[in-house]
């Protein structure tokens, strides 16, 4: 099996026993999970952990083929170009025993549709046409609607629990687990929802602990303080695989690391300079060295190993420093003191700054970029700062480039590309404008035929690879480890859920 794409199970017959308590006043849990993210009570304010733990549900879910699937809606249909009808499941209750009906679903959806998360989408509104039917109307034909309604922000909460200002302090939804309490330092405890409409989970309770440091998460797993540890360091894979009582999973997920260029200011307002960066970086060496051979070089926003929305004909740039030097020379950046010296143009040096943040191996990757770009004539200054500080810096005016990482299918539709490359809707700060790309993105939103949509998304991927408003660097493999007596865990392709309702803990 290839650890980049396959689920890995450790050898060894030992079983990691459930051990001890995480604190003196908390009893041993059926399932204890550690990850670096804070658990927030409001899905509109970073509350994605609720979805992953099985607390919240939406009208639409995401199946293990990364396609929209029934969740609280058993099915849906397009009534006409602007209206979609969703049929609710019967006999669904919220965690406080209130019944889910269309009126409650619509009131919850209205809060979502009024939020910043959905502000750019052409959704007009929602109405309950009877107790079990929700109709959503769009301003324009909008094929990705079901996928967007699977997003974490669109989960259905009991509107009776909303605060006066519409915020949520105690989330009440319909999933197989209900919130027991939020804990200090971003933790969360959940208990099984006895009236869940689906199969009753075997796990009685779940405790999520926010553990920022990846080595600490690993130690807690090895010491029996966690049954599942997520986002573990790549360098720990071999040791974890050889340890008794631990199973390791390394699925590739739809996330990429990439450089975003400011295409509106020198030097990256010149496409030749942006392309030179692509040729200068040795992605094969990068992935084999600092990424431990776990991740693959990226050739576009999607990996063909993850989704059929990836253009299979993209070849990428390849490592060609001579071509990088030729492109820089063509753009007027000359190397007067030798091919490896810092290049100049009109008395200005080819000096650039690349800010990044400390996550997903980005600082290590930045060091490789610094070395590879210096070899063709860039003078590169790398700065590792807080994520929000980086975004504030690049949003306030001209910059050179910044190194970041994005999930490219965090909802199961390539409409996500509009957030990357549409001239008006992109949330990246590249300033890139291409009328053809805009038209293709807008057409793909309206089309119903999957093949026709693919053709447009494939063309978009070809154009942006050529014009390079961003430089695609690597795909992303996540590292998850569990105690060996955790049975039934299957990594979800977009990590929107941990599938706890299907997991048992203990010998089978």
GUSE-629676 format. One record per residue (C-alpha): residue in three letters; y, z negated, x; residue number from 1. Coordinates in nm, 3 decimals, always signed. Layout:
 rest       v       w       u  nr
  ala       Y       Z       X NUM
...
***
This chain:
 rest       v       w       u  nr
  unk  +0.000  +0.000  +0.000   1
  unk  +0.355  +0.073  +0.112   2
  unk  +0.553  -0.249  +0.102   3
  unk  +0.867  -0.051  +0.015   4
  unk  +0.740  +0.046  -0.325   5
  unk  +0.430  -0.159  -0.397   6
  unk  +0.361  -0.510  -0.507   7
  unk  +0.223  -0.711  -0.219   8
  unk  -0.018  -1.002  -0.260   9
  unk  -0.080  -1.240  +0.026  10
  unk  -0.426  -1.295  +0.167  11
  unk  -0.575  -1.640  +0.172  12
  unk  -0.764  -1.857  -0.068  13
  unk  -0.542  -2.166  -0.063  14
  unk  -0.357  -2.264  -0.375  15
  unk  -0.008  -2.411  -0.359  16
  unk  -0.015  -2.725  -0.573  17
  unk  +0.272  -2.821  -0.797  18
  unk  +0.437  -3.088  -0.591  19
  unk  +0.694  -3.356  -0.647  20
  unk  +1.021  -3.352  -0.833  21
  unk  +1.346  -3.176  -0.753  22
  unk  +1.530  -3.497  -0.825  23
  unk  +1.434  -3.853  -0.903  24
  unk  +1.509  -3.823  -1.276  25
  unk  +1.344  -3.488  -1.351  26
  unk  +0.975  -3.460  -1.416  27
  unk  +0.757  -3.183  -1.272  28
  unk  +0.831  -2.852  -1.445  29
  unk  +0.587  -2.586  -1.557  30
  unk  +0.794  -2.325  -1.377  31
  unk  +1.066  -2.377  -1.119  32
  unk  +1.268  -2.080  -0.997  33
  unk  +1.521  -2.053  -0.715  34
  unk  +1.776  -1.775  -0.666  35
  unk  +2.131  -1.752  -0.526  36
  unk  +2.319  -1.694  -0.854  37
  unk  +2.497  -1.946  -1.073  38
  unk  +2.373  -1.979  -1.430  39
  unk  +2.666  -1.931  -1.668  40
  unk  +2.651  -2.007  -2.043  41
  unk  +2.850  -1.700  -2.150  42
  unk  +2.697  -1.351  -2.114  43
  unk  +3.049  -1.210  -2.098  44
  unk  +3.126  -1.432  -1.800  45
  unk  +2.835  -1.381  -1.563  46
  unk  +2.563  -1.520  -1.787  47
  unk  +2.295  -1.274  -1.675  48
  unk  +2.055  -1.551  -1.572  49
  unk  +2.006  -1.634  -1.940  50
  unk  +1.861  -1.286  -1.995  51
  unk  +1.638  -1.305  -1.691  52
  unk  +1.494  -1.640  -1.797  53
  unk  +1.418  -1.517  -2.148  54
  unk  +1.687  -1.713  -2.332  55
  unk  +1.889  -1.421  -2.468  56
  unk  +1.782  -1.093  -2.625  57
  unk  +1.964  -0.778  -2.735  58
  unk  +1.901  -0.515  -2.999  59
  unk  +1.759  -0.296  -2.722  60
  unk  +1.547  -0.403  -2.427  61
  unk  +1.428  -0.228  -2.113  62
  unk  +1.060  -0.154  -2.060  63
  unk  +0.869  -0.147  -1.732  64
  unk  +0.935  +0.227  -1.697  65
  unk  +1.311  +0.154  -1.700  66
  unk  +1.365  +0.311  -2.040  67
  unk  +1.533  +0.166  -2.352  68
  unk  +1.276  -0.017  -2.566  69
  unk  +1.271  -0.218  -2.890  70
  unk  +1.377  -0.580  -2.865  71
  unk  +1.557  -0.733  -3.165  72
  unk  +1.574  -0.385  -3.315  73
  unk  +1.231  -0.239  -3.387  74
  unk  +1.368  +0.115  -3.382  75
  unk  +1.685  +0.319  -3.401  76
  unk  +1.791  +0.667  -3.501  77
  unk  +2.096  +0.886  -3.472  78
  unk  +2.229  +0.946  -3.823  79
  unk  +2.483  +1.204  -3.710  80
  unk  +2.698  +1.276  -3.405  81
  unk  +2.892  +0.951  -3.440  82
  unk  +2.660  +0.699  -3.608  83
  unk  +2.345  +0.520  -3.493  84
  unk  +2.124  +0.303  -3.714  85
  unk  +1.931  +0.003  -3.577  86
  unk  +1.661  -0.171  -3.782  87
  unk  +1.619  -0.543  -3.710  88
  unk  +1.291  -0.728  -3.670  89
  unk  +1.187  -0.946  -3.960  90
  unk  +1.155  -1.325  -3.945  91
  unk  +1.355  -1.378  -3.627  92
  unk  +1.525  -1.715  -3.587  93
  unk  +1.784  -1.839  -3.344  94
  unk  +1.705  -2.141  -3.130  95
  unk  +1.885  -2.365  -3.381  96
  unk  +1.660  -2.235  -3.663  97
  unk  +1.928  -2.016  -3.823  98
  unk  +1.789  -1.678  -3.930  99
  unk  +1.896  -1.358  -3.757 100
  unk  +2.035  -1.102  -4.000 101
  unk  +2.250  -0.793  -3.962 102
  unk  +2.573  -0.978  -4.040 103
  unk  +2.513  -1.222  -3.752 104
  unk  +2.414  -0.939  -3.518 105
  unk  +2.732  -0.747  -3.603 106
  unk  +2.957  -1.049  -3.551 107
  unk  +2.798  -1.107  -3.210 108
  unk  +2.829  -0.737  -3.122 109
  unk  +3.196  -0.730  -3.222 110
  unk  +3.265  -0.994  -2.958 111
  unk  +3.094  -0.772  -2.703 112
  unk  +3.274  -0.455  -2.809 113
  unk  +3.611  -0.629  -2.777 114
  unk  +3.533  -0.745  -2.423 115
  unk  +3.648  -0.589  -2.098 116
  unk  +3.286  -0.502  -2.017 117
  unk  +3.276  -0.248  -2.302 118
  unk  +3.643  -0.146  -2.303 119
  unk  +3.585  +0.197  -2.146 120
  unk  +3.303  +0.296  -2.382 121
  unk  +3.371  +0.520  -2.685 122
  unk  +3.231  +0.272  -2.939 123
  unk  +3.434  +0.242  -3.260 124
  unk  +3.258  -0.055  -3.417 125
  unk  +2.951  -0.192  -3.593 126
  unk  +2.869  -0.282  -3.954 127
  unk  +2.582  -0.439  -4.146 128
  unk  +2.473  -0.198  -4.420 129
  unk  +2.212  -0.444  -4.546 130
  unk  +2.044  -0.762  -4.421 131
  unk  +1.821  -0.575  -4.176 132
  unk  +2.030  -0.273  -4.074 133
  unk  +2.311  -0.238  -3.820 134
  unk  +2.508  +0.085  -3.793 135
  unk  +2.713  +0.148  -3.478 136
  unk  +2.982  +0.414  -3.485 137
  unk  +3.117  +0.593  -3.179 138
  unk  +3.443  +0.778  -3.133 139
  unk  +3.266  +1.073  -2.971 140
  unk  +2.899  +1.173  -2.949 141
  unk  +2.750  +0.914  -2.713 142
  unk  +2.384  +0.954  -2.616 143
  unk  +2.368  +0.650  -2.381 144
  unk  +2.449  +0.406  -2.664 145
  unk  +2.101  +0.243  -2.683 146
  unk  +2.102  +0.192  -2.306 147
  unk  +2.444  +0.026  -2.317 148
  unk  +2.328  -0.200  -2.600 149
  unk  +2.050  -0.323  -2.368 150
  unk  +2.309  -0.463  -2.126 151
  unk  +2.336  -0.835  -2.071 152
  unk  +2.683  -0.841  -2.227 153
  unk  +2.537  -0.706  -2.553 154
  unk  +2.284  -0.983  -2.615 155
  unk  +2.287  -1.129  -2.965 156
  unk  +2.409  -1.488  -2.993 157
  unk  +2.441  -1.698  -3.306 158
  unk  +2.809  -1.650  -3.399 159
  unk  +2.807  -1.989  -3.573 160
  unk  +2.808  -2.145  -3.226 161
  unk  +3.112  -1.956  -3.091 162
  unk  +3.413  -2.167  -3.000 163
  unk  +3.744  -2.105  -3.178 164
  unk  +3.860  -1.870  -2.904 165
  unk  +3.532  -1.676  -2.919 166
  unk  +3.392  -1.822  -2.597 167
  unk  +3.044  -1.966  -2.561 168
  unk  +2.973  -2.311  -2.420 169
  unk  +2.620  -2.355  -2.555 170
  unk  +2.440  -2.020  -2.587 171
  unk  +2.205  -1.995  -2.885 172
  unk  +1.999  -1.677  -2.899 173
  unk  +1.647  -1.571  -2.998 174
  unk  +1.440  -1.546  -2.680 175
  unk  +1.110  -1.717  -2.596 176
  unk  +1.299  -1.996  -2.414 177
  unk  +1.596  -2.203  -2.532 178
  unk  +1.860  -2.377  -2.320 179
  unk  +1.794  -2.745  -2.275 180
  unk  +2.082  -2.820  -2.041 181
  unk  +2.308  -2.673  -1.776 182
  unk  +2.290  -2.871  -1.456 183
  unk  +2.511  -2.936  -1.157 184
  unk  +2.551  -2.667  -0.892 185
  unk  +2.474  -2.381  -1.130 186
  unk  +2.126  -2.484  -1.245 187
  unk  +1.967  -2.454  -1.587 188
  unk  +1.675  -2.611  -1.775 189
  unk  +1.497  -2.434  -2.063 190
  unk  +1.219  -2.520  -2.303 191
  unk  +0.981  -2.304  -2.500 192
  unk  +1.120  -2.176  -2.834 193
  unk  +0.854  -2.292  -3.078 194
  unk  +0.960  -2.050  -3.352 195
  unk  +0.968  -1.741  -3.129 196
  unk  +0.862  -1.431  -3.322 197
  unk  +0.651  -1.292  -3.037 198
  unk  +0.352  -1.431  -2.853 199
  unk  +0.400  -1.795  -2.766 200
  unk  +0.466  -1.842  -2.393 201
  unk  +0.214  -2.046  -2.201 202
  unk  +0.495  -2.206  -2.001 203
  unk  +0.643  -2.508  -2.176 204
  unk  +0.955  -2.547  -1.965 205
  unk  +1.152  -2.370  -1.695 206
  unk  +1.395  -2.512  -1.443 207
  unk  +1.624  -2.272  -1.264 208
  unk  +1.789  -2.396  -0.946 209
  unk  +2.073  -2.220  -0.772 210
  unk  +1.985  -2.216  -0.402 211
  unk  +2.244  -2.018  -0.208 212
  unk  +2.072  -2.012  +0.131 213
  unk  +1.773  -1.777  +0.153 214
  unk  +1.593  -1.985  +0.415 215
  unk  +1.628  -2.293  +0.195 216
  unk  +1.473  -2.102  -0.096 217
  unk  +1.184  -2.008  +0.127 218
  unk  +1.131  -2.367  +0.242 219
  unk  +1.139  -2.498  -0.113 220
  unk  +0.867  -2.250  -0.210 221
  unk  +0.654  -2.337  +0.091 222
  unk  +0.698  -2.710  +0.024 223
  unk  +0.587  -2.679  -0.338 224
  unk  +0.934  -2.743  -0.483 225
  unk  +0.952  -2.397  -0.646 226
  unk  +0.697  -2.172  -0.812 227
  unk  +0.916  -1.863  -0.762 228
  unk  +1.179  -1.783  -0.497 229
  unk  +1.388  -1.467  -0.523 230
  unk  +1.597  -1.260  -0.279 231
  unk  +1.416  -1.384  +0.029 232
  unk  +1.496  -1.254  +0.379 233
  unk  +1.313  -0.944  +0.495 234
  unk  +1.231  -1.101  +0.828 235
  unk  +1.024  -1.362  +0.643 236
  unk  +0.788  -1.113  +0.474 237
  unk  +0.514  -1.112  +0.736 238
  unk  +0.505  -1.492  +0.760 239
  unk  +0.500  -1.531  +0.383 240
  unk  +0.222  -1.274  +0.345 241
  unk  +0.007  -1.460  +0.594 242
  unk  +0.071  -1.803  +0.440 243
  unk  -0.190  -1.965  +0.221 244
  unk  -0.097  -2.020  -0.141 245
  unk  +0.186  -1.766  -0.161 246
  unk  +0.201  -1.418  -0.312 247
  unk  +0.474  -1.176  -0.204 248
  unk  +0.626  -0.889  -0.405 249
  unk  +0.850  -0.620  -0.254 250
  unk  +0.948  -0.376  -0.529 251
  unk  +1.218  -0.117  -0.475 252
  unk  +1.490  -0.155  -0.737 253
  unk  +1.777  +0.080  -0.833 254
  unk  +2.039  -0.060  -0.597 255
  unk  +2.209  +0.104  -0.300 256
  unk  +2.428  +0.002  -0.010 257
  unk  +2.714  +0.240  +0.060 258
  unk  +3.056  +0.293  +0.213 259
  unk  +3.343  +0.370  -0.022 260
  unk  +3.624  +0.577  +0.131 261
  unk  +3.990  +0.587  +0.034 262
  unk  +4.006  +0.961  -0.031 263
  unk  +4.383  +0.944  -0.088 264
  unk  +4.494  +0.833  +0.259 265
  unk  +4.424  +0.931  +0.621 266
  unk  +4.180  +0.965  +0.780 267
  unk  +3.939  +0.985  +0.486 268
  unk  +4.158  +1.206  +0.267 269
  unk  +3.992  +1.483  +0.470 270
  unk  +3.640  +1.567  +0.351 271
  unk  +3.542  +1.670  +0.704 272
  unk  +3.606  +1.317  +0.832 273
  unk  +3.401  +1.166  +0.550 274
  unk  +3.115  +1.405  +0.623 275
  unk  +3.140  +1.320  +0.992 276
  unk  +3.066  +0.956  +0.908 277
  unk  +2.750  +1.064  +0.728 278
  unk  +2.627  +1.262  +1.026 279
  unk  +2.720  +0.988  +1.274 280
  unk  +2.515  +0.709  +1.116 281
  unk  +2.148  +0.691  +1.214 282
  unk  +2.000  +0.567  +0.885 283
  unk  +1.640  +0.580  +1.005 284
  unk  +1.721  +0.351  +1.296 285
  unk  +1.931  +0.126  +1.073 286
  unk  +1.656  +0.072  +0.817 287
  unk  +1.387  +0.023  +1.080 288
  unk  +1.589  -0.228  +1.280 289
  unk  +1.814  -0.463  +1.087 290
  unk  +1.631  -0.403  +0.757 291
  unk  +1.287  -0.464  +0.910 292
  unk  +1.149  -0.128  +0.789 293
  unk  +1.151  -0.254  +0.430 294
  unk  +1.429  -0.037  +0.283 295
  unk  +1.457  +0.342  +0.295 296
  unk  +1.759  +0.559  +0.378 297
  unk  +1.945  +0.669  +0.065 298
  unk  +2.031  +1.031  -0.007 299
  unk  +2.207  +0.970  -0.336 300
  unk  +2.286  +0.706  -0.598 301
  unk  +1.928  +0.694  -0.728 302
  unk  +1.594  +0.674  -0.550 303
  unk  +1.330  +0.926  -0.659 304
  unk  +1.073  +0.647  -0.616 305
  unk  +1.244  +0.448  -0.893 306
  unk  +1.367  +0.696  -1.154 307
  unk  +1.338  +1.056  -1.265 308
  unk  +1.718  +1.067  -1.292 309
  unk  +1.730  +1.109  -0.912 310
  unk  +1.794  +1.467  -0.801 311
  unk  +1.470  +1.554  -0.615 312
  unk  +1.636  +1.834  -0.416 313
  unk  +1.885  +1.621  -0.225 314
  unk  +1.819  +1.628  +0.149 315
  unk  +2.087  +1.396  +0.282 316
  unk  +2.274  +1.449  +0.607 317
  unk  +2.042  +1.338  +0.882 318
  unk  +2.155  +1.193  +1.212 319
  unk  +2.358  +1.460  +1.396 320
  unk  +2.633  +1.308  +1.613 321
  unk  +2.722  +1.649  +1.759 322
  unk  +2.795  +1.782  +1.411 323
  unk  +3.001  +1.469  +1.345 324
  unk  +3.207  +1.538  +1.658 325
  unk  +3.258  +1.903  +1.559 326
  unk  +3.382  +1.804  +1.214 327
  unk  +3.623  +1.552  +1.362 328
  unk  +3.754  +1.813  +1.603 329
  unk  +3.795  +2.062  +1.317 330
  unk  +3.997  +1.798  +1.133 331
  unk  +4.232  +1.771  +1.433 332
  unk  +4.092  +1.451  +1.584 333
  unk  +4.044  +1.527  +1.953 334
  unk  +3.860  +1.335  +2.224 335
  unk  +4.088  +1.382  +2.523 336
  unk  +3.912  +1.144  +2.761 337
  unk  +3.552  +1.242  +2.689 338
  unk  +3.339  +1.292  +2.381 339
  unk  +3.279  +0.919  +2.331 340
  unk  +3.640  +0.809  +2.370 341
  unk  +3.854  +0.706  +2.075 342
  unk  +3.988  +1.023  +1.915 343
  unk  +4.355  +1.087  +1.849 344
  unk  +4.565  +1.316  +1.632 345
  unk  +4.941  +1.356  +1.655 346
  unk  +4.963  +1.043  +1.865 347
  unk  +4.758  +0.833  +1.622 348
  unk  +4.420  +0.688  +1.713 349
  unk  +4.119  +0.722  +1.483 350
  unk  +4.119  +0.351  +1.412 351
  unk  +3.961  +0.225  +1.089 352
  unk  +3.886  -0.109  +0.930 353
  unk  +3.572  -0.176  +0.724 354
  unk  +3.570  -0.497  +0.520 355
  unk  +3.245  -0.620  +0.369 356
  unk  +3.096  -0.943  +0.235 357
  unk  +2.806  -1.166  +0.335 358
  unk  +2.518  -1.054  +0.112 359
  unk  +2.226  -0.810  +0.113 360
  unk  +2.236  -0.771  +0.495 361
  unk  +2.577  -0.601  +0.475 362
  unk  +2.729  -0.770  +0.784 363
  unk  +2.429  -0.658  +0.994 364
  unk  +2.461  -0.305  +0.858 365
  unk  +2.833  -0.309  +0.937 366
  unk  +2.752  -0.379  +1.302 367
  unk  +2.529  -0.071  +1.313 368
  unk  +2.801  +0.139  +1.152 369
  unk  +3.049  +0.012  +1.408 370
  unk  +2.823  +0.119  +1.694 371
  unk  +2.729  +0.460  +1.551 372
  unk  +3.085  +0.552  +1.455 373
  unk  +3.222  +0.439  +1.790 374
  unk  +2.981  +0.681  +1.958 375
  unk  +3.159  +0.980  +1.798 376
  unk  +3.517  +0.863  +1.850 377
  unk  +3.610  +0.606  +1.584 378
  unk  +3.765  +0.272  +1.674 379
  unk  +3.604  +0.047  +1.413 380
  unk  +3.709  -0.302  +1.315 381
  unk  +3.462  -0.483  +1.086 382
  unk  +3.569  -0.782  +0.877 383
  unk  +3.335  -1.000  +0.672 384
  unk  +3.528  -1.169  +0.393 385
  unk  +3.464  -1.305  +0.044 386
  unk  +3.363  -1.043  -0.213 387
  unk  +3.661  -1.101  -0.441 388
  unk  +3.899  -1.097  -0.145 389
  unk  +3.755  -0.760  -0.042 390
  unk  +3.808  -0.617  -0.391 391
  unk  +4.162  -0.751  -0.404 392
  unk  +4.242  -0.595  -0.067 393
  unk  +4.115  -0.247  -0.152 394
  unk  +4.275  -0.249  -0.497 395
  unk  +4.626  -0.319  -0.372 396
  unk  +4.693  -0.009  -0.168 397
  unk  +4.570  +0.224  +0.103 398
  unk  +4.260  +0.120  +0.295 399
  unk  +4.006  +0.301  +0.510 400
  unk  +3.660  +0.219  +0.377 401
  unk  +3.467  -0.080  +0.249 402
  unk  +3.097  -0.157  +0.263 403
  unk  +2.933  -0.277  -0.057 404
  unk  +2.619  -0.274  -0.269 405
  unk  +2.571  -0.177  -0.635 406
  unk  +2.297  -0.166  -0.890 407
  unk  +2.295  +0.196  -1.004 408
  unk  +2.074  +0.153  -1.312 409
  unk  +2.148  -0.198  -1.429 410
  unk  +2.127  -0.042  -1.774 411
  unk  +1.866  +0.233  -1.814 412
  unk  +2.081  +0.547  -1.819 413
  unk  +2.258  +0.755  -1.552 414
  unk  +2.584  +0.720  -1.748 415
  unk  +2.636  +0.456  -1.479 416
  unk  +2.757  +0.747  -1.262 417
  unk  +3.080  +0.752  -1.464 418
  unk  +3.159  +0.409  -1.321 419
  unk  +3.108  +0.549  -0.974 420
  unk  +3.269  +0.892  -0.985 421
  unk  +3.469  +0.971  -1.300 422
  unk  +3.836  +1.015  -1.207 423
  unk  +3.955  +0.780  -1.485 424
  unk  +3.659  +0.549  -1.547 425
  unk  +3.538  +0.476  -1.194 426
  unk  +3.565  +0.112  -1.093 427
  unk  +3.526  +0.198  -0.726 428
  unk  +3.857  +0.234  -0.544 429
  unk  +3.803  +0.570  -0.377 430
  unk  +4.068  +0.767  -0.572 431
  unk  +3.826  +1.058  -0.593 432
  unk  +3.902  +1.329  -0.848 433
  unk  +3.684  +1.628  -0.926 434
  unk  +3.735  +1.808  -1.255 435
  unk  +3.385  +1.956  -1.253 436
  unk  +3.230  +1.611  -1.205 437
  unk  +3.440  +1.474  -1.492 438
  unk  +3.332  +1.756  -1.724 439
  unk  +2.965  +1.718  -1.633 440
  unk  +2.977  +1.342  -1.693 441
  unk  +3.145  +1.390  -2.029 442
  unk  +2.902  +1.661  -2.136 443
  unk  +2.600  +1.456  -2.034 444
  unk  +2.721  +1.170  -2.255 445
  unk  +2.723  +1.391  -2.561 446
  unk  +2.397  +1.580  -2.514 447
  unk  +2.078  +1.461  -2.679 448
  unk  +1.832  +1.678  -2.487 449
  unk  +1.701  +1.484  -2.186 450
  unk  +1.641  +1.796  -1.976 451
  unk  +1.994  +1.921  -2.034 452
  unk  +2.131  +1.580  -1.939 453
  unk  +1.921  +1.575  -1.622 454
  unk  +2.057  +1.913  -1.514 455
  unk  +2.411  +1.780  -1.531 456
  unk  +2.334  +1.456  -1.354 457
  unk  +2.148  +1.644  -1.083 458
  unk  +2.453  +1.866  -1.028 459
  unk  +2.682  +1.564  -1.012 460
  unk  +2.464  +1.408  -0.742 461
  unk  +2.478  +1.731  -0.538 462
  unk  +2.855  +1.753  -0.561 463
  unk  +2.928  +1.394  -0.463 464
  unk  +2.681  +1.413  -0.175 465
  unk  +2.869  +1.717  -0.045 466
  unk  +3.223  +1.586  -0.100 467
  unk  +3.132  +1.231  -0.002 468
  unk  +3.378  +0.997  -0.175 469
  unk  +3.113  +0.745  -0.071 470
  unk  +2.855  +0.751  +0.206 471
  unk  +2.512  +0.660  +0.073 472
  unk  +2.336  +0.438  +0.325 473
  unk  +2.020  +0.266  +0.202 474
  unk  +1.809  +0.205  -0.103 475
  unk  +1.716  -0.154  -0.178 476
  unk  +1.392  -0.349  -0.186 477
  unk  +1.399  -0.701  -0.319 478
  unk  +1.170  -0.974  -0.187 479
  unk  +1.019  -1.222  -0.432 480
  unk  +0.750  -1.480  -0.358 481
  unk  +0.554  -1.702  -0.593 482
  unk  +0.296  -1.975  -0.569 483
  unk  -0.048  -1.817  -0.589 484
  unk  -0.127  -2.003  -0.909 485
  unk  +0.152  -1.813  -1.087 486
  unk  -0.037  -1.548  -1.283 487
  unk  +0.086  -1.250  -1.479 488
  unk  +0.414  -1.192  -1.297 489
  unk  +0.518  -0.826  -1.284 490
  unk  +0.849  -0.728  -1.118 491
  unk  +1.082  -0.563  -1.367 492
  unk  +1.225  -0.230  -1.245 493
  unk  +1.589  -0.326  -1.306 494
  unk  +1.540  -0.706  -1.281 495
  unk  +1.686  -0.769  -1.627 496
  unk  +1.403  -1.013  -1.700 497
  unk  +1.145  -1.217  -1.514 498
  unk  +0.882  -1.182  -1.789 499
  unk  +0.824  -1.556  -1.806 500
  unk  +0.674  -1.525  -2.153 501
  unk  +0.375  -1.348  -1.992 502
  unk  +0.326  -1.590  -1.702 503
  unk  +0.083  -1.877  -1.669 504
  unk  +0.090  -2.144  -1.402 505
  unk  -0.240  -2.291  -1.286 506
  unk  -0.588  -2.171  -1.205 507
  unk  -0.733  -1.907  -1.436 508
***
